Amino acid sequence: MRNETTVNTLNALKIFGMAKRLPERLEDPNQAELDHGEFVGLLVEDEKTHREDQRLKRILKNARLRFPSACLEDVNYQHPRGLTKTTMRELGTTRWIESHRNVLFSGPTGIGKSWLACAAGNFAARAGFTVAYLRAPRLFETLQQTRGDGTHLKALGRLAKVQVLILDDFLITPLLPAERKDLLEIIEDRYQAAATIIAGQCPIKEWHHAIGDPTLADAICDRLVHNAYKIEMKGPTIRPLDTKE
């Protein structure tokens, strides 16, 4: 009865990790060999692990990755498309995130750009960084709506706080004047402050022309391309060949 009361109290205090593991540890005969300090220490570790797991679940849920199970360890190098293991291994460390480097994926449809972007985002989330996946056309539509309801600056502020922002289908359609300005604000807020992953069919060398306004294009491209990983892929579609991209 006393143990049940303790578990109920722990749950009431929202110490769920300890509450879950306490009965299991009390039933384990090996735990009897521990002194009180060691036993409590293990329960504290249980709570820490539980909270870390819950935080990871929240980060992954909030990221809304298009391919939530994409993983850098599953990258297919057999398909000829210009990927290098050295670059992908570097994306498997946190250095690019901590140094606020961008990652730019470009190439034809079906080559695996979105999957790779999500794989990098998945890694970042599992390393404890906040991540958000957005399709560029939908993002610009949403930002246009925020102009009407007075939440435009708040929306831009939320994007600036994300530690790893993924923009998919980048420059898939010509940008409107308001979209160019929004893009500059997003990139300016994140420049040397957070990492951005871009994925799109438009070749990087054509971004300046595709953005439209030469002055804004200069500012956007300079901030995006500077010190970025530029992964330009080519070749036939990979989709019918393998689920791993």
NUROPA-290484 format. One line per 8 residues: number of its first residue (from 0); their letters; for each residue x, y negated, z of N, C-alpha, C. Coordinates in nm, 2 decimals, always signed. Each point is the difference from the previous one (the first is absolute). Example, Ala and Ser with C-alpha at 12.3 -4.5 7.8 and 13.67 -1.06 7.14 Angstrom:
# residues 2
0	AS	+1.32 +0.57 +0.78 -0.09 -0.12 +0.00 +0.09 -0.12 +0.00  -0.04 -0.11 -0.07 +0.09 -0.11 +0.00 -0.08 -0.11 +0.08
***
This chain:
# residues 245
0	MRNETTVN	+0.08 +0.12 +0.00 -0.08 -0.12 +0.00 +0.09 -0.13 +0.00  +0.10 +0.01 +0.08 +0.09 -0.12 +0.01 +0.07 -0.03 -0.14  +0.04 +0.11 -0.07 +0.06 -0.02 -0.13 -0.10 -0.05 -0.10  -0.12 +0.04 +0.01 -0.11 -0.05 -0.09 -0.02 -0.14 +0.02  +0.00 -0.04 +0.13 -0.02 -0.14 +0.04 +0.11 -0.09 -0.06  +0.13 +0.06 +0.01 +0.11 -0.08 -0.05 -0.01 -0.02 -0.15  -0.04 +0.11 -0.07 -0.01 -0.01 -0.15 -0.11 -0.11 -0.03  -0.11 +0.00 +0.07 -0.11 -0.09 -0.02 +0.05 -0.15 +0.02
8	TLNALKIF	+0.08 -0.01 +0.11 +0.06 -0.13 +0.03 +0.10 -0.05 -0.11  +0.08 +0.09 -0.05 +0.09 -0.03 -0.10 -0.07 -0.04 -0.13  -0.11 +0.07 -0.04 -0.08 -0.04 -0.11 -0.06 -0.13 +0.02  -0.05 -0.03 +0.12 -0.07 -0.13 +0.03 +0.10 -0.11 -0.02  +0.13 +0.03 +0.04 +0.11 -0.10 -0.02 +0.05 -0.01 -0.14  -0.05 +0.08 -0.09 +0.04 +0.01 -0.14 +0.14 +0.05 -0.01  +0.04 +0.09 +0.09 +0.13 +0.07 +0.00 -0.02 +0.14 -0.06  -0.04 +0.00 -0.13 -0.05 +0.12 -0.06 +0.10 +0.11 -0.02
16	GMAKRLPE	+0.13 -0.04 -0.02 +0.10 +0.10 -0.03 +0.03 +0.08 +0.13  +0.01 -0.06 +0.11 +0.02 +0.07 +0.13 -0.13 +0.08 +0.03  -0.11 -0.05 -0.02 -0.13 +0.07 +0.03 -0.01 +0.13 -0.08  +0.04 -0.01 -0.12 -0.01 +0.12 -0.08 +0.10 +0.11 +0.04  +0.12 -0.04 +0.03 +0.11 +0.09 +0.03 +0.01 +0.05 +0.14  -0.06 -0.07 +0.10 +0.01 +0.03 +0.14 -0.05 +0.15 +0.02  -0.12 +0.03 -0.04 -0.05 +0.14 +0.03 +0.09 +0.11 -0.06  +0.05 -0.03 -0.12 +0.09 +0.10 -0.07 +0.13 +0.02 +0.08
24	RLEDPNQA	+0.05 -0.11 +0.05 +0.13 +0.01 +0.07 -0.02 +0.06 +0.14  -0.11 -0.02 +0.06 -0.03 +0.06 +0.13 -0.02 +0.15 -0.01  -0.05 +0.05 -0.12 -0.02 +0.14 -0.02 +0.13 +0.07 -0.05  +0.10 -0.07 -0.04 +0.13 +0.06 -0.04 +0.08 +0.03 +0.12  +0.03 +0.13 +0.02 +0.08 +0.04 +0.12 +0.14 -0.06 -0.01  +0.06 -0.03 -0.11 +0.13 -0.06 -0.01 +0.01 -0.14 +0.06  -0.12 -0.06 +0.01 +0.00 -0.14 +0.05 +0.03 +0.00 +0.15  -0.03 +0.11 +0.07 +0.02 +0.01 +0.14 +0.14 -0.02 +0.04
32	ELDHGEFV	+0.09 +0.03 -0.09 +0.14 -0.02 +0.04 +0.05 -0.14 +0.00  -0.09 -0.09 -0.05 +0.04 -0.14 -0.01 -0.03 -0.07 +0.13  +0.08 -0.10 +0.04 -0.03 -0.08 +0.11 -0.10 -0.11 -0.04  -0.06 -0.07 +0.09 -0.10 -0.10 -0.03 +0.04 -0.10 -0.10  +0.12 -0.05 +0.02 +0.05 -0.10 -0.10 +0.01 +0.05 -0.14  +0.05 +0.12 -0.02 +0.01 +0.06 -0.13 -0.14 +0.02 -0.06  -0.09 +0.05 +0.08 -0.14 +0.03 -0.05 -0.06 -0.13 -0.04  +0.01 -0.11 +0.08 -0.06 -0.13 -0.04 +0.07 -0.05 -0.12
40	GLLVEDEK	+0.13 +0.02 -0.01 +0.07 -0.05 -0.12 -0.05 +0.07 -0.13  -0.03 +0.13 +0.01 -0.05 +0.07 -0.12 -0.14 -0.06 -0.04  -0.08 -0.03 +0.10 -0.13 -0.05 -0.02 +0.01 -0.14 -0.07  +0.09 -0.08 +0.05 +0.03 -0.13 -0.06 +0.04 +0.01 -0.15  +0.08 +0.10 -0.03 +0.04 +0.03 -0.14 -0.12 +0.04 -0.08  -0.09 +0.08 +0.06 -0.12 +0.04 -0.07 -0.09 -0.12 -0.04  -0.01 -0.09 +0.10 -0.07 -0.13 -0.03 +0.06 -0.08 -0.11  +0.13 -0.01 +0.00 +0.08 -0.08 -0.10 -0.03 +0.07 -0.14
48	THREDQRL	+0.02 +0.13 +0.00 -0.02 +0.07 -0.13 -0.15 -0.02 -0.05  -0.09 +0.01 +0.09 -0.14 -0.02 -0.04 -0.03 -0.14 -0.06  +0.06 -0.10 +0.07 -0.02 -0.14 -0.05 +0.07 -0.02 -0.13  +0.12 +0.05 -0.02 +0.07 -0.01 -0.13 -0.08 +0.07 -0.11  -0.06 +0.11 +0.03 -0.08 +0.07 -0.10 -0.13 -0.08 -0.04  -0.06 -0.05 +0.10 -0.12 -0.08 -0.02 +0.03 -0.13 -0.08  +0.12 -0.06 +0.03 +0.04 -0.12 -0.08 +0.03 +0.04 -0.14  +0.06 +0.11 -0.03 +0.03 +0.04 -0.13 -0.13 +0.03 -0.08
56	KRILKNAR	-0.10 +0.06 +0.07 -0.13 +0.02 -0.07 -0.06 -0.13 -0.04  +0.00 -0.10 +0.09 -0.06 -0.13 -0.03 +0.08 -0.06 -0.11  +0.13 +0.00 +0.00 +0.07 -0.06 -0.11 -0.03 +0.06 -0.14  -0.01 +0.14 +0.00 -0.03 +0.07 -0.13 -0.14 -0.03 -0.04  -0.09 -0.01 +0.10 -0.14 -0.03 -0.04 -0.01 -0.14 -0.05  +0.06 -0.09 +0.06 -0.01 -0.14 -0.04 +0.07 -0.02 -0.14  +0.11 +0.08 -0.03 +0.07 -0.02 -0.12 -0.09 +0.03 -0.12  -0.09 +0.10 +0.01 -0.09 +0.03 -0.11 +0.07 +0.04 -0.13
64	LRFPSACL	+0.10 +0.08 +0.02 +0.09 +0.04 -0.12 -0.09 +0.08 -0.10  +0.02 -0.03 -0.12 -0.07 +0.07 -0.11 +0.04 +0.15 +0.00  +0.12 +0.03 +0.04 +0.05 +0.14 +0.01 +0.05 +0.01 +0.14  -0.08 +0.03 +0.10 +0.04 +0.00 +0.14 +0.10 +0.12 +0.03  +0.00 +0.10 -0.08 +0.09 +0.11 +0.03 +0.13 -0.01 -0.08  +0.02 -0.10 -0.08 +0.12 -0.02 -0.08 +0.12 -0.01 +0.10  +0.11 +0.07 -0.04 +0.11 +0.01 +0.09 +0.13 -0.01 -0.08  +0.10 -0.08 +0.05 +0.12 -0.01 -0.08 +0.08 +0.13 -0.01
72	EDVNYQHP	-0.02 +0.09 +0.10 +0.06 +0.13 -0.01 -0.05 +0.09 -0.11  -0.12 -0.04 -0.05 -0.06 +0.08 -0.11 +0.01 -0.05 -0.14  +0.09 -0.10 -0.01 +0.02 -0.07 -0.13 +0.05 +0.11 -0.10  -0.06 +0.00 -0.12 +0.04 +0.09 -0.11 +0.11 -0.06 -0.08  +0.12 +0.06 +0.00 +0.11 -0.06 -0.07 +0.02 +0.08 -0.13  -0.07 +0.11 -0.02 +0.01 +0.08 -0.12 -0.05 -0.07 -0.13  -0.10 -0.08 +0.02 -0.06 -0.07 -0.11 +0.08 -0.12 -0.04  +0.05 -0.01 -0.12 +0.09 -0.11 -0.04 -0.07 -0.13 -0.01
80	RGLTKTTM	+0.02 -0.09 +0.09 -0.07 -0.13 +0.00 +0.09 -0.11 +0.05  +0.13 +0.03 +0.03 +0.09 -0.11 +0.05 +0.01 -0.02 +0.14  -0.05 +0.09 +0.08 +0.01 -0.01 +0.15 +0.14 +0.05 +0.04  +0.06 -0.07 +0.10 +0.13 +0.05 +0.05 -0.01 +0.04 +0.14  +0.06 +0.11 +0.04 -0.01 +0.05 +0.14 +0.06 -0.10 +0.10  +0.11 -0.07 -0.05 +0.06 -0.10 +0.09 -0.09 -0.11 +0.04  -0.07 -0.05 -0.09 -0.10 -0.11 +0.03 -0.11 +0.05 +0.09  -0.06 +0.12 -0.03 -0.11 +0.05 +0.07 +0.05 +0.04 +0.15
88	RELGTTRW	+0.12 +0.04 +0.01 +0.05 +0.03 +0.13 +0.01 -0.13 +0.09  +0.04 -0.11 -0.07 +0.01 -0.12 +0.07 -0.14 -0.05 +0.05  -0.10 +0.03 -0.08 -0.14 -0.03 +0.04 -0.05 +0.09 +0.11  +0.08 +0.11 +0.03 -0.03 +0.09 +0.11 +0.06 -0.04 +0.13  +0.06 -0.13 +0.00 +0.05 -0.06 +0.13 -0.08 -0.12 +0.02  +0.02 -0.06 +0.12 -0.08 -0.12 +0.03 +0.08 -0.13 -0.03  +0.12 +0.02 -0.06 +0.08 -0.12 -0.03 -0.07 -0.10 -0.09  -0.06 +0.05 -0.11 -0.07 -0.09 -0.09 -0.11 -0.08 +0.06
96	IESHRNVL	-0.07 +0.06 +0.10 -0.11 -0.07 +0.06 +0.06 -0.10 +0.10  +0.09 +0.04 +0.08 +0.06 -0.09 +0.10 +0.07 -0.12 -0.07  +0.06 +0.02 -0.12 +0.06 -0.11 -0.07 -0.09 -0.07 -0.10  -0.13 +0.04 +0.01 -0.10 -0.07 -0.08 +0.02 +0.00 -0.15  +0.05 +0.12 -0.05 +0.02 +0.01 -0.14 -0.13 +0.05 -0.07  -0.02 -0.05 -0.12 -0.12 +0.05 -0.08 +0.04 +0.12 -0.08  -0.11 +0.08 -0.04 +0.02 +0.12 -0.08 -0.09 -0.02 -0.12  +0.05 +0.00 -0.12 -0.08 -0.02 -0.12 +0.00 +0.12 -0.09
104	FSGPTGIG	-0.12 +0.06 -0.02 -0.02 +0.11 -0.08 -0.07 -0.04 -0.13  +0.06 +0.03 -0.12 -0.06 -0.03 -0.12 +0.01 +0.11 -0.10  -0.10 +0.02 -0.09 +0.01 +0.11 -0.09 -0.14 +0.02 -0.06  -0.01 +0.09 -0.10 -0.13 +0.03 -0.06 -0.10 +0.07 +0.09  -0.12 +0.01 -0.04 -0.10 +0.06 +0.08 +0.03 +0.15 +0.02  -0.03 +0.05 +0.12 +0.01 +0.15 +0.02 +0.14 +0.04 +0.04  +0.09 -0.10 +0.01 +0.14 +0.04 +0.03 +0.03 +0.01 +0.15  -0.10 -0.03 +0.08 +0.02 +0.02 +0.15 +0.03 -0.12 +0.08
112	KSWLACAA	-0.03 -0.12 -0.05 +0.04 -0.13 +0.07 -0.08 -0.01 +0.13  -0.13 +0.02 -0.01 -0.09 -0.02 +0.12 +0.04 +0.10 +0.10  +0.02 +0.13 -0.04 +0.03 +0.10 +0.10 +0.13 -0.03 +0.07  +0.10 -0.04 -0.08 +0.13 -0.04 +0.06 -0.01 -0.12 +0.10  -0.08 -0.10 -0.04 -0.02 -0.11 +0.09 -0.07 +0.04 +0.13  -0.10 +0.09 -0.01 -0.06 +0.05 +0.12 +0.09 +0.09 +0.08  +0.09 +0.07 -0.07 +0.10 +0.09 +0.08 +0.09 -0.09 +0.08  +0.04 -0.11 -0.06 +0.09 -0.10 +0.08 -0.08 -0.06 +0.11
120	GNFAARAG	-0.13 -0.03 -0.03 -0.08 -0.06 +0.11 -0.03 +0.10 +0.11  -0.02 +0.13 -0.04 -0.02 +0.10 +0.10 +0.12 +0.01 +0.09  +0.12 +0.00 -0.06 +0.12 +0.00 +0.08 +0.01 -0.12 +0.10  -0.04 -0.11 -0.05 +0.01 -0.12 +0.08 -0.10 +0.01 +0.12  -0.12 +0.05 -0.03 -0.10 +0.01 +0.11 +0.05 +0.10 +0.11  +0.06 +0.11 -0.05 +0.05 +0.10 +0.10 +0.12 -0.05 +0.08  +0.06 -0.10 -0.06 +0.11 -0.06 +0.08 -0.05 -0.11 +0.09  -0.13 -0.02 +0.00 -0.06 -0.10 +0.10 -0.03 -0.13 -0.06
128	FTVAYLRA	+0.02 -0.03 -0.13 -0.02 -0.13 -0.06 -0.15 +0.00 -0.05  -0.06 -0.12 +0.01 -0.13 -0.02 -0.05 +0.00 +0.00 -0.15  -0.10 +0.06 -0.07 +0.00 +0.01 -0.14 -0.14 -0.03 -0.05  -0.01 -0.06 -0.12 -0.13 -0.02 -0.07 +0.02 +0.03 -0.14  -0.09 +0.08 -0.06 +0.00 +0.02 -0.14 -0.12 -0.07 -0.07  +0.03 -0.08 -0.10 -0.11 -0.07 -0.07 +0.03 +0.00 -0.15  -0.11 +0.02 -0.07 +0.01 -0.02 -0.15 +0.00 -0.15 -0.03  +0.09 -0.05 -0.08 +0.01 -0.14 -0.02 -0.13 -0.07 -0.05
136	PRLFETLQ	-0.07 +0.07 -0.10 -0.12 -0.07 -0.05 -0.11 -0.01 +0.11  -0.01 +0.10 +0.08 -0.10 +0.00 +0.11 +0.04 -0.11 +0.10  +0.13 -0.01 +0.03 +0.05 -0.10 +0.10 -0.04 -0.14 -0.05  +0.02 -0.03 -0.12 -0.03 -0.13 -0.05 -0.15 -0.03 +0.00  -0.08 +0.10 -0.03 -0.14 -0.02 +0.01 -0.04 -0.03 +0.15  +0.06 +0.07 +0.09 -0.03 -0.02 +0.14 +0.04 -0.14 +0.05  +0.12 -0.04 -0.05 +0.05 -0.13 +0.04 -0.09 -0.11 -0.06  -0.06 +0.02 -0.12 -0.09 -0.10 -0.06 -0.12 -0.01 +0.08
144	QTRGDGTH	-0.05 +0.11 +0.06 -0.12 +0.00 +0.08 +0.03 -0.08 +0.13  +0.12 +0.02 +0.05 +0.03 -0.07 +0.13 +0.00 -0.15 -0.01  +0.02 -0.05 -0.13 +0.00 -0.14 -0.02 -0.14 -0.06 +0.03  -0.10 +0.09 -0.03 -0.14 -0.05 +0.01 -0.05 +0.00 +0.15  +0.06 +0.09 +0.08 -0.05 +0.01 +0.14 +0.09 -0.06 +0.10  +0.11 -0.07 -0.05 +0.09 -0.07 +0.09 +0.10 +0.08 +0.07  +0.02 +0.13 -0.04 +0.10 +0.08 +0.07 +0.13 +0.03 -0.09  +0.02 -0.09 -0.10 +0.11 +0.03 -0.09 +0.13 +0.00 +0.07
152	LKALGRLA	+0.03 -0.10 +0.09 +0.13 -0.01 +0.06 +0.01 +0.11 +0.10  -0.10 +0.04 +0.07 +0.01 +0.12 +0.09 +0.03 +0.12 -0.08  -0.06 +0.02 -0.11 +0.03 +0.12 -0.09 +0.15 +0.00 -0.04  +0.05 -0.11 -0.04 +0.14 -0.01 -0.03 +0.09 +0.02 +0.12  -0.04 -0.04 +0.11 +0.07 +0.02 +0.13 +0.01 +0.14 +0.03  -0.10 +0.08 -0.02 +0.00 +0.14 +0.03 +0.09 +0.07 -0.09  +0.01 -0.03 -0.12 +0.09 +0.06 -0.10 +0.14 -0.03 +0.04  +0.03 -0.12 +0.05 +0.14 -0.04 +0.04 +0.05 +0.09 +0.12
160	KVQVLILD	-0.09 +0.04 +0.08 +0.04 +0.08 +0.12 +0.03 +0.14 -0.02  -0.05 +0.06 -0.12 +0.02 +0.14 -0.03 +0.15 +0.02 -0.03  +0.06 +0.10 +0.07 +0.15 +0.02 -0.02 +0.03 +0.06 -0.13  -0.08 +0.08 -0.06 +0.02 +0.06 -0.13 -0.13 -0.01 -0.08  +0.00 -0.09 -0.09 -0.12 -0.02 -0.09 +0.02 +0.07 -0.13  -0.10 +0.08 -0.04 +0.01 +0.07 -0.13 -0.10 -0.07 -0.10  +0.04 -0.05 -0.11 -0.08 -0.06 -0.10 +0.00 +0.09 -0.12  -0.11 +0.07 -0.03 +0.00 +0.10 -0.11 -0.07 -0.07 -0.12
168	DFLITPLL	+0.02 +0.06 -0.12 -0.06 -0.05 -0.12 +0.03 -0.15 -0.02  +0.13 -0.03 +0.03 +0.05 -0.14 -0.01 +0.00 -0.05 -0.15  -0.06 -0.12 -0.02 +0.00 -0.06 -0.14 -0.07 +0.09 -0.10  -0.10 +0.08 +0.04 -0.07 +0.09 -0.09 -0.09 -0.09 -0.09  -0.04 -0.11 +0.05 -0.08 -0.10 -0.08 +0.06 -0.14 +0.02  -0.02 -0.09 -0.10 +0.06 -0.13 +0.01 -0.05 -0.07 +0.12  +0.09 -0.08 +0.07 -0.04 -0.07 +0.12 -0.07 -0.13 -0.03  -0.10 -0.03 +0.08 -0.07 -0.13 -0.01 +0.08 -0.10 +0.08
176	PAERKDLL	-0.02 -0.13 -0.02 +0.08 -0.10 +0.07 -0.01 +0.02 +0.15  -0.12 +0.03 +0.06 -0.01 +0.01 +0.14 +0.07 +0.13 +0.05  +0.01 +0.10 -0.09 +0.07 +0.12 +0.04 +0.15 -0.02 +0.00  +0.05 -0.08 -0.09 +0.14 -0.03 +0.00 +0.04 -0.07 +0.13  -0.08 -0.09 +0.04 +0.03 -0.08 +0.12 -0.01 +0.09 +0.12  -0.10 +0.09 +0.01 -0.01 +0.09 +0.11 +0.12 +0.10 +0.01  +0.04 +0.04 -0.12 +0.12 +0.09 -0.01 +0.12 -0.07 +0.06  +0.02 -0.12 -0.04 +0.12 -0.08 +0.05 -0.01 -0.01 +0.15
184	EIIEDRYQ	-0.12 -0.03 +0.05 -0.01 -0.02 +0.15 +0.03 +0.13 +0.07  -0.05 +0.11 -0.05 +0.03 +0.13 +0.06 +0.15 +0.04 +0.00  +0.06 -0.02 -0.12 +0.14 +0.03 -0.01 +0.09 -0.09 +0.08  -0.04 -0.13 +0.00 +0.08 -0.10 +0.08 -0.01 +0.03 +0.15  -0.11 +0.04 +0.04 -0.02 +0.03 +0.15 +0.09 +0.12 +0.04  +0.02 +0.09 -0.10 +0.06 +0.13 +0.03 +0.15 -0.01 -0.03  +0.05 -0.10 -0.07 +0.13 +0.00 -0.05 +0.10 -0.01 +0.12  +0.09 +0.10 +0.01 +0.10 +0.01 +0.10 -0.06 +0.02 +0.14
192	AAATIIAG	-0.13 +0.04 +0.00 -0.07 +0.02 +0.13 -0.07 +0.13 +0.01  -0.03 +0.06 -0.12 -0.07 +0.13 +0.00 +0.03 +0.07 -0.13  -0.02 +0.13 -0.01 +0.03 +0.08 -0.12 -0.13 +0.01 -0.08  +0.02 -0.01 -0.13 -0.12 +0.01 -0.09 +0.03 +0.11 -0.11  -0.09 +0.09 -0.02 +0.01 +0.10 -0.11 -0.09 -0.03 -0.11  +0.05 -0.01 -0.12 -0.08 -0.03 -0.12 +0.00 +0.12 -0.09  -0.12 +0.03 -0.06 -0.01 +0.11 -0.10 -0.08 -0.05 -0.11  +0.05 +0.02 -0.12 -0.08 -0.05 -0.12 +0.06 +0.05 -0.13
200	QCPIKEWH	-0.08 -0.01 -0.10 +0.04 +0.04 -0.14 +0.09 -0.11 -0.06  -0.02 -0.12 +0.03 +0.07 -0.11 -0.06 +0.15 +0.01 +0.03  +0.09 +0.01 -0.10 +0.14 +0.00 +0.03 +0.05 -0.12 +0.07  +0.09 +0.01 +0.09 +0.04 -0.11 +0.09 +0.05 -0.11 -0.08  +0.07 +0.02 -0.11 +0.05 -0.11 -0.09 -0.11 -0.08 -0.06  -0.12 +0.05 +0.00 -0.11 -0.07 -0.06 -0.09 -0.07 +0.10  +0.04 +0.01 +0.13 -0.09 -0.06 +0.10 -0.01 -0.15 -0.01  +0.11 -0.06 -0.03 +0.00 -0.15 -0.02 -0.11 -0.04 -0.10
208	HAIGDPTL	+0.00 +0.06 -0.11 -0.09 -0.03 -0.11 -0.14 +0.04 +0.04  -0.02 +0.11 +0.06 -0.13 +0.05 +0.04 -0.07 -0.09 +0.11  +0.08 -0.05 +0.09 -0.06 -0.09 +0.10 -0.06 -0.12 -0.06  +0.06 -0.06 -0.10 -0.07 -0.10 -0.07 +0.07 -0.14 +0.01  -0.02 -0.06 +0.12 +0.05 -0.13 +0.02 +0.15 +0.00 +0.03  +0.09 -0.06 -0.09 +0.14 +0.01 +0.01 +0.06 -0.04 +0.14  -0.06 -0.10 +0.06 +0.05 -0.05 +0.13 -0.03 +0.10 +0.11  -0.12 +0.04 +0.00 -0.04 +0.10 +0.11 +0.07 +0.13 -0.03
216	ADAICDRL	+0.01 +0.04 -0.13 +0.07 +0.12 -0.03 +0.14 +0.00 +0.05  +0.07 -0.11 -0.02 +0.14 -0.01 +0.05 +0.00 +0.03 +0.15  -0.09 -0.07 +0.08 +0.01 +0.02 +0.14 -0.04 +0.14 +0.05  -0.10 +0.06 -0.07 -0.05 +0.13 +0.04 +0.11 +0.11 -0.03  +0.05 -0.01 -0.12 +0.10 +0.10 -0.05 +0.13 -0.01 +0.08  +0.04 -0.12 +0.03 +0.12 -0.02 +0.08 -0.01 +0.07 +0.14  -0.11 -0.02 +0.06 -0.02 +0.06 +0.13 -0.03 +0.15 +0.00  -0.06 +0.05 -0.10 -0.03 +0.14 -0.01 +0.12 +0.08 -0.04
224	VHNAYKIE	+0.07 -0.05 -0.10 +0.11 +0.08 -0.06 +0.13 -0.01 +0.08  +0.02 -0.11 +0.07 +0.13 -0.02 +0.07 +0.02 +0.11 +0.10  +0.11 +0.07 -0.01 +0.04 +0.10 +0.10 -0.10 +0.12 +0.01  -0.07 +0.02 -0.11 -0.10 +0.11 +0.00 +0.05 +0.13 -0.06  -0.06 +0.11 +0.04 +0.02 +0.13 -0.07 -0.08 -0.01 -0.13  +0.06 +0.01 -0.11 -0.08 -0.01 -0.13 +0.00 +0.14 -0.06  -0.11 +0.07 +0.01 -0.01 +0.14 -0.05 -0.09 +0.00 -0.12  +0.07 +0.00 -0.12 -0.08 -0.01 -0.13 +0.00 +0.14 -0.06
232	MKGPTIRP	-0.11 +0.06 -0.01 -0.02 +0.14 -0.04 -0.05 +0.00 -0.15  +0.03 +0.11 -0.06 -0.05 +0.02 -0.14 -0.02 +0.15 -0.02  -0.07 +0.04 -0.11 -0.02 +0.14 -0.03 -0.15 +0.03 +0.00  -0.04 +0.12 -0.04 -0.14 +0.04 -0.01 -0.06 +0.01 +0.14  -0.13 +0.01 +0.00 -0.08 +0.01 +0.13 +0.04 +0.12 +0.08  +0.00 -0.01 +0.13 +0.04 +0.11 +0.08 -0.13 +0.07 +0.06  -0.11 -0.06 -0.01 -0.12 +0.05 +0.07 -0.04 +0.14 -0.03  +0.00 +0.05 -0.12 -0.04 +0.14 -0.03 +0.10 +0.10 +0.05
240	LDTKE	+0.12 -0.04 +0.03 +0.11 +0.09 +0.02 +0.01 +0.05 +0.15  -0.03 -0.10 +0.09 +0.03 +0.04 +0.14 -0.08 -0.10 +0.09  -0.04 +0.05 +0.12 -0.07 -0.09 +0.09 +0.10 -0.09 +0.07  +0.13 +0.05 +0.01 +0.10 -0.09 +0.06 +0.06 -0.09 -0.11  +0.01 -0.13 +0.04 +0.05 -0.09 -0.10 +0.13 -0.06 +0.04
***
